[in-house]
Amino acid sequence: MRREPTGVQAWQHAVELGAQGRAAAARRVLATVVDDPRTAPAVVSLAHSTRASLLRQAGGHGVARIGDGRACLLAVDATAAASESEWLHAAWLDGLIGLAADNLGLGDFAASRRLLDRAAAHAAAQPRNDGADWRTAPRTALRLSWVRCEWGLYSGRMDVARAAAARSADLVAVVPSPRHRIKTALIGAAVAAADGDVEAAATAGRGVFVDAGEHGFLPLQWAAAALLAGVDGAPEYQSELGVLRDRLARRGMPFAPLSSDERHGR
């Protein structure tokens, strides 16, 4: 059995806490990962990009760039044994993809696309490894596809969004993670909504809302409620937005992004 880099389990625990919306607890675990001198360089890098992801979820795209940049720098500068190389590649890609998402949130579509293209070129240049840990190349390939889809949605390039959503659906088949499966379905629902297929978007969104709730993935459930409030118009999803936002705030994510209706007090 291949040996994992030191600190991977703690980092994964932090990721799982973040997936539940337990941002404060996730930040505490990530701090211990970063501060522990035994933690492998790749995992320290991953911890920084995960911190940045939590900031980005709360709307802090500008601040998140610092963490994602740090993650890239650590992965590039690290000197590690060959056994850790796949983790270093994943860590560098995580930081780069995070930077693309940060710039997308700030409205810099050109910078975001350049970063996505750079990440894609780097990933394509790596030797194929069918036995790779799913948390390395398979996961980063899926993340890259997610952000590419979001870039297409936000920039109005529906051709890019549709292609990336289809690729995400293919890639998630080899990722044994319910959260990644549910988020991929949510992205597919968002593409359907942007395409004007309200019925498909509502059906997929309701599935995501239920699945995310069953697994305790509050941020994804909140996002599904926001989508459904927009495309379905059902009042129960409007009320769920406030309930879920309050629960997220109590878990240390007080700046959960608001839907357009909430921002305008509707």
N, C-alpha and C positions, 0 to 999 in steps of 0.2 A: 504494500500500500504506500502510495506517495506521501511523503511527509509534508504537512502544511507549514507555511511560514509562521513563526511565533506571533501570536496576537490575533490570528485570523478569527478564532472563535469569539473573542471579545468584540472584535469589530462587527462580526455578523450579528451578535446579540444587539449591538447598538442600532444596526440597520433594522432589525426586527422591531425594536422599540419605536423607532421613527415611523415605521410602517403602521404602527398602532396609534400614531399621533402623540406618543409619549416623548415629546421633543426634549423636555428638561432631563429626563432620565437618560435619553440617548446621548445628550451632550456630556453628561457626567461620565458615562462609560467611555466615550470617545476621548475625553481628557485623560483618563487613566491609560488608554492605549497609546496616546501620543507621549505621555510623560514616562512611560515604562521603558528604561534603556534596553530591555531585552526584546522589544517589539521589532520585527523585521522592517527594513526600510520601505518595502512595498506596502506593508500594512499601515505604517505611519502616513504614507501618502494617501492611501484609501480613507483613512480616518479624516484627513483634512478635506477631501472631496465630499465625504459624507456630511461633515459639519456644514460645508457650503450648500449642500442639497437642502438641509434643514432651513437654512437662511433663505434660500430661494423659494421654498414652499411658503414661507411667511412673507414673501414679497420683497426680500432684501437682495435683489439681483446684483446691485452695485457692490455691496459688502461681500457677497458670495464670490465675486471674482478674485478676491484676495486669497481665499481658501483654495479655490480651484487652481490658481496660479502657483500657489505653494505646493499643491499636490503634484503638479507637473514637474516643478523644479526638483522636488525630492526624488521622484521616480527617475528622472534623467540623470541626476548626480549620483544616485546610489550605486555602490559597487557590491554585487551580491553573487552568491554561488549560482551555477547554472540551474540548480533545482528551483530557484526562485524567479527565473527569468520570465516565465509566463505571468507571474503575479506582477512583476514590474511593468510588463507591457500593458497589463490590464489597468494598473494604477495610473500610468501615464495617459492612457486613453480615457479613463474616468475623469481625470482632471481636464483634459482637452474637451471632452463632450460637455462637461459641466460649464466650461467657459463659453461654449457655443450656446448653451441654454441661458446663461447669464446675459450674454449680449442680445439674444433674442428677446428676453424679458425687458431689456432696455431699449428695444426698438432698432438696434443696429443689425439689420438683416444681412448686410454685406459681410460684416465681420463674422457673424454667426455662420454664414454659409462657408466662408473660407476655413473656419475652424472645423466644421463638419467634413469638408472635403479633405482637409489634412488628416483628420482622424481616420477617414475611410481609406486613404492611401496608405497610412501606416498599418492598418489592420490587414489590408490586402497583401502587403509585403511580407507579413509574418508567415513562416512555414505552417502548413496545415497540421493540426494535431487533433485527431478524432478522440483522443483520450483526455483532452484538457478538462480540468475542473470547470464545471458549469459557471462558477463564480468569476472565471477569468474571461477568456475570449468569447464564449457563448453569451455571457451576460452583457459584456460591453458592446457586442454586435447588436444586441437587441436595444440597448439604450441609445446607441447611435441611430438606429432606425426610428425610435420614438421621437427623438429630437428633430430628426429630418422631417418627420411627419408634421410636427408642431411648426417647424419653419414653413412648410408648405401652407399650412392653415393660416398662420399669421401674416404671411406675405402675399396671400392670395393665389398661390401656385397650387391649385387643386390637383394638377397632374402629379406633382411631387408628393403631395399629401396622400393621394390614393395609392401610389406605388409603394411608398414607405409603410403605409398601413398594411398592405398586402404582404410586404416582406416581413413586417413584425409578426404577423399571424403565422408565417412559416417558421421564423426563428424561435418563437416561443415554444414550439413543439419539443425542443430539446432542453428546455429550461424547467427543471422540476420545482417550480415555485408558484404557489397559488397567487401570490401578489403580482408576479410578473404576468401571469395569465390574465388576471382581472384588469390590470392596467392596460394591457394590449387590447382587451375588449372595450375598455373605455375610450381609447384612442380611435378604435374603429367606429364607435358610436358618434364621436365628435366629427369624424369625416362624413358619416352619413348625414348628420345634422347640417354641416356646411354645404353638402350637396343638395339639400332640400328634401331628403328622404326622411320625413318626420316619423313615419311609422317604424322604419328600421332603427332610427336613432333612439326612439322611445323604448322599443322592445329591448335593444341591447343595453340601454341605460338602466332599465328596470332590473335586468339580470345582474348588472354590475352592482347596483345598489344592494340587492339581496345578498349576493356573494360576498361583497366587501363587509357587510354587516355580520354575516355568519363567521367570518374570519377575524373580525375586530379591526379591520383596516379603516379607521375613521377618516383619514384624509381622502382615500379613494371613495368612500361612501359619501363624503361631503361633495366631492367633485361630481359624482353621479347625480346627487340631488340638485346641484346647480344646473347641470345639463338638462335634467328632466323638468325643472322649473321653467326653463326657457323653451323647450320644444313640446312639452306635454301640457303645461299650464295647470297641472293638477295642484290644488291648494295644499295638499298634504306635503308635497315636496318643498313648497315655500316655507312651511312651518318647520320642516326638518332641517333646513339650512341654519336657522337660528339655534336649534337644539344642538346640532352637531358642532357649530362654531363655538358654543359655550363649553361643550365637552372638550374640544381641542384646546381652548384657552386654559382650562383647568389642568390640562396635561402639559402645559408649557409651550403651547403654540398660540400665543395671543393675537398674532397678526395674520391669522388665516385669511387669504384673499377673499374679497367680497364679489358676488356676482354683480352684473351691471345694474340690476334692479335694486340690490341692496345699497350700492354706492349712491344711488339717486333717491333712496328712501322710499322705494315703492314696494 
